[in-house]
Amino acid sequence: MSKTKLALDVVTDLRNLAGSIETLVIALESNQMDSVAPIEKKEAKENKESKKSAKPPKATLPTLEDVRAKLAALSQDGKQVQVKELITGFGAKKLSDIPVEKYPELLEEAEKL
C-alpha cells in the first residue's frame, strides 16, 4: 500500500473519530439537558442555536484532498512550474502550508492555468 493511500486512510479515520466524538458530546449534552430546569433548557438551547448559526458551514470549503487532486492533475498536464509558482504565490513552500480558508481562492487561480 502506498504512503499516500495510508495517509488518506488516516485522514478518513480521523474524520470518523471526530464525528463519533461529536455524536458523543451531543448525547452527553442531551442527557444533561434532561436534568436541567425548563427555563435553563430553553436558554441553553438558544445559546447552542446561536453558536451554530455563527459558524460558517464547513462543507463550503474545499478540502486539502480536493485542492491536491486539482493541482496534481495540472502537474500531470505539464504545468508543474505553474503549480509551484501558484503555491509559492500564496506564501507557502508546500500545499499543506496554505491555510484552509485560502483553498477556494487557490482553486480559482488553478482554474485559470
Secondary structure per residue as TSV (DSSP state, phi and psi in degrees):
chain	resnum	aa	ss	phi	psi
A	1	M	-	360.0	136.1
A	2	S	-	-74.0	159.0
A	3	K	H	-63.0	-36.8
A	4	T	H	-63.5	-43.4
A	5	K	H	-63.2	-42.5
A	6	L	H	-62.3	-42.8
A	7	A	H	-62.6	-42.3
A	8	L	H	-65.2	-36.1
A	9	D	H	-64.5	-40.1
A	10	V	H	-63.1	-42.8
A	11	V	H	-60.5	-44.8
A	12	T	H	-61.5	-44.1
A	13	D	H	-63.0	-40.7
A	14	L	H	-64.6	-39.8
A	15	R	H	-64.5	-41.3
A	16	N	H	-63.7	-40.6
A	17	L	H	-63.3	-43.4
A	18	A	H	-61.0	-41.5
A	19	G	H	-63.4	-40.4
A	20	S	H	-65.6	-41.3
A	21	I	H	-64.2	-41.6
A	22	E	H	-61.5	-42.9
A	23	T	H	-61.9	-41.6
A	24	L	H	-62.6	-44.4
A	25	V	H	-62.5	-42.2
A	26	I	H	-61.9	-42.0
A	27	A	H	-64.8	-41.7
A	28	L	H	-65.3	-41.5
A	29	E	H	-62.1	-39.2
A	30	S	H	-62.4	-42.5
A	31	N	H	-65.9	-38.5
A	32	Q	H	-67.7	-37.6
A	33	M	H	-64.7	-30.7
A	34	D	H	-65.3	-27.7
A	35	S	T	-96.4	-0.5
A	36	V	S	-90.2	149.6
A	37	A	-	-61.0	151.5
A	38	P	H	-54.9	-39.0
A	39	I	H	-66.9	-43.5
A	40	E	H	-64.9	-34.9
A	41	K	H	-59.3	-46.9
A	42	K	H	-62.7	-44.2
A	43	E	H	-63.4	-42.6
A	44	A	H	-64.6	-39.7
A	45	K	H	-65.5	-42.2
A	46	E	H	-63.5	-41.7
A	47	N	H	-62.2	-42.5
A	48	K	H	-63.7	-42.5
A	49	E	H	-66.2	-38.9
A	50	S	H	-68.1	-34.6
A	51	K	H	-65.5	-41.1
A	52	K	H	-63.4	-42.5
A	53	S	H	-71.9	-23.1
A	54	A	H	-77.0	-24.5
A	55	K	S	-81.7	136.3
A	56	P	-	-72.9	147.0
A	57	P	-	-64.7	131.8
A	58	K	G	-71.0	-27.9
A	59	A	G	-67.0	-17.6
A	60	T	G	-77.9	-23.0
A	61	L	S	-86.6	134.8
A	62	P	-	-68.5	154.4
A	63	T	-	-90.0	167.5
A	64	L	H	-58.4	-38.5
A	65	E	H	-63.8	-38.8
A	66	D	H	-61.6	-47.4
A	67	V	H	-66.7	-44.4
A	68	R	H	-59.9	-41.7
A	69	A	H	-63.1	-43.7
A	70	K	H	-63.3	-46.7
A	71	L	H	-68.2	-34.4
A	72	A	H	-64.7	-40.8
A	73	A	H	-62.9	-41.5
A	74	L	H	-64.7	-41.1
A	75	S	H	-62.9	-40.0
A	76	Q	H	-68.1	-22.7
A	77	D	T	-85.6	10.8
A	78	G	T	88.2	18.9
A	79	K	-	-110.8	38.1
A	80	Q	H	-60.1	-42.7
A	81	V	H	-64.2	-44.7
A	82	Q	H	-64.8	-37.8
A	83	V	H	-64.7	-44.3
A	84	K	H	-62.6	-42.0
A	85	E	H	-63.7	-38.0
A	86	L	H	-62.2	-45.5
A	87	I	H	-64.6	-45.8
A	88	T	H	-68.5	-26.7
A	89	G	H	-64.5	-21.2
A	90	F	T	-93.9	13.2
A	91	G	T	73.8	29.0
A	92	A	-	-127.0	154.9
A	93	K	S	-89.9	-28.3
A	94	K	S	-142.6	162.0
A	95	L	G	-57.7	-41.3
A	96	S	G	-68.3	-11.2
A	97	D	G	-81.0	-14.1
A	98	I	S	-81.2	131.1
A	99	P	-	-63.5	146.6
A	100	V	G	-56.3	-35.1
A	101	E	G	-63.0	-21.6
A	102	K	G	-90.7	-6.8
A	103	Y	H	-57.0	-43.5
A	104	P	H	-60.4	-41.9
A	105	E	H	-65.6	-40.1
A	106	L	H	-62.8	-44.2
A	107	L	H	-64.1	-38.4
A	108	E	H	-61.4	-44.2
A	109	E	H	-67.1	-36.4
A	110	A	H	-64.5	-35.3
A	111	E	H	-63.4	-27.5
A	112	K	H	-75.7	-18.5
A	113	L	-	-70.7	360.0
